[in-house]
Amino acid sequence: MAMLSILEYPDPRLRARAQPVTQFDQALGKLVDDMLETMYAAPGIGLAATQVNVPKQVLVIDVSEERNRPLVFVNPEIVSREGVAKTEEGCLSVPGVFDEVERAAKVRVRARHLDGEVFEQDLEGPLAVCLQHEMDHLDGKLFVDYLSDLKRERIRKKLEKDRKEKSAGRRPAAAQSARAS
C-alpha cells in the first residue's frame, strides 16, 4: 500500500468530474487499498478518488469509532433521498475548515463492489452525510460550494496563507493561535 497526496482547495483538479470505472481488476483493488491507508492516516472518515487526483468514480468511507469497517463504493449513484439533515462538515481537501451543510438525512445508494457486482444500500445519519459529501467530489463539487461567496473566499485566502507559511518553514497562523490558547 502507498500513501497518496490529497489535493487541497482551491486546486483546480478538485473540479474534475470522475469517470465511471469499467475495469474491475487488481489495479482498482490497489487504488482502494491506497485510498483507505491515506484516509485513515489523514485522519478522515471518507475519501473520493478525485481528491487524490484519480478521476474515477471510487470512494471509501469508514465512520466507525474503531476505524475498522471500511466501505467501498464504485460508480455510486443515489437512487432516493429522504428528509433533511444539517450537520457540521469538514474535508481533507479543505484542512481545518468546518461549517454546517444541509443534505438528505437518508439515502439509498446503488453502486458496485470491487468485483463489479451491483448492490443497493440504505444509509442514514453520518454515513448518509459522508456518502453525499464524497459523491459531490466525484462531480467536482466541494462542501465549501454550499457556503456563501464571502466565506469561500476567506477560506481560500486562509489556506493559501497557511500553505505559504508552511513552505517557508513556519507554523501556519491557525496552528500558532491554537497552540496559544
N, C-alpha and C positions, 0 to 999 in steps of 0.2 A: 504494500500500500504506500501511497505517497500523499504528502500534504500538498494541497492546491492553493494558489493565490486567489484571494477573494477580491473581486473588483469593488472599488468604493465610489460612491456618488461624488461628483457628477460624471464619472467615466461614461462616455457615450456608448461603450459596448454593452452597458447595462440596458440600453434601449433596444437591443437586438431582439427580434422575435424568434423564438425557438422553433425548430423544425421537428416534425414527428420522427420518432425512432422507427426505422424499418428493419434494422438488423438486431436480433436478439442473440447476441453472441458473447464470447469471453471478454471482448473489449468493453461491452456495456457493463458486465459484472465488475470489471476493474474500475470503471468510472464511478460506479455506485459505491464500491469499497472506498475509493479515494475521497469521494464526497462525504461519506459518513465519517471518515477519520478527520477530515477538515472541519466538519460541522461540530463534532464532539470537542476538538481541540480549541475551537474559536473562543468560548463555547457558545453554541447556539442550539435551537430546537428545530430548525428547518434550513434547507439549502436547496436552491434551484441550480441546475447545470449552467444556466446563463450567468450566474453570479461568479462562476469560475471560468468564464469565457468559453464555454462549450454550448453552442446554440442548439441544444437538443431538448426535447420535452421530457425531462427527467427531474424528479425531485425526491428528496429524502426528508423524513421527519421523525423526531423522537421527542414526545412531550412527557415521557415517563420520568418520575422522580429519580429512579435508579439508573436512567440513561441506558436501558438495556432492551428496549422494544422498538427497534428501528422499523420504519415503514418506508416502502419504496413505491412510487407511483410513476409509471411510464405512460406517456401520451394521455395524461389525465384530462377529463372534461367533467364539469359539473352538470348533472342532469336535472337536479331540482334544488331549490333553496327554500328555506322556511325561517320566519322570524327575523329579528334584528338583535344584534349584539354590538355594544360599543365597548371596546377594550383598548387598553394601552398596548401599543406595539413598538417593537424595536426591530432593527435589521442589521445583519452582519455587514451589509454594504453601506450602511449609514451608522457607523460606530458611535456609541454614546448618546444617541438621539432616541427619545421615546415620546410618543404622542398618541392621543386617542383616535381610533379609526372605527367607522361603523361598517359592519359586514353582516352577512346572514348568520343566524345563530345555529342553524342546522343545514347540512348539505348532503346530497347523495352524489357520490363521485363514481365515474366509470373510468377505469384505467387498465393498464396491463402490468402483469408481473414480469420479472426479468426473463422468464421463458416465453413471453409473448401472450400468455393466457389472459383473456379478458376477465375482469372481476368488477363488481359493484360493491360499494360500502357506504353505510350511513355514518356520518360524523357529526359531532356536536361539541360545544364548549371550545376549549383551547385548541383541540385538534382540528375542528372545522375552521377556526380563525386562521390557524397556521397554514392549512391547506390553501385557503383562498389567498393568503399573503404570498405564498410560494408560487401559486399559479399566476398571480399578477406578474411575477418576474418573467415567466415564460412568454408573456405578451409585451415585455419591455416596459412594464409599469412598476413603480416603486411606491411604498407606503407614503412617502412624502408628497406624492401626487395628489393625495387626498387632503393635504393641508393647504392653507392659504398661500398665495404667491409670496407674501411678505415672510412667512415662516420658512418657506422653502428656500428663499434667497438667504436668509440668516443662517440656515443650516449649511448651505453650500459654502458661504464665506467662512463659517467657523471650521468646517472640515478642511478647507484649503489652508487656512491659517495653521491648524494643527499639523497638517502634513508638512508645511514649510518649516515649522519649528522642529518637528521630528527629524527632517532631513538635515537640519542644521545642528543636530545633536542635542537639542534642548527638549525638555519635557513639555508637551502641549499645555497651554494655559489651563485647560479644563482639568488636567491631572494635577497641576500645581495648586489650583484653588481647592480641589477636592482633598488634597493632602493637608492643606492648611486648616481645614475645618475639623 
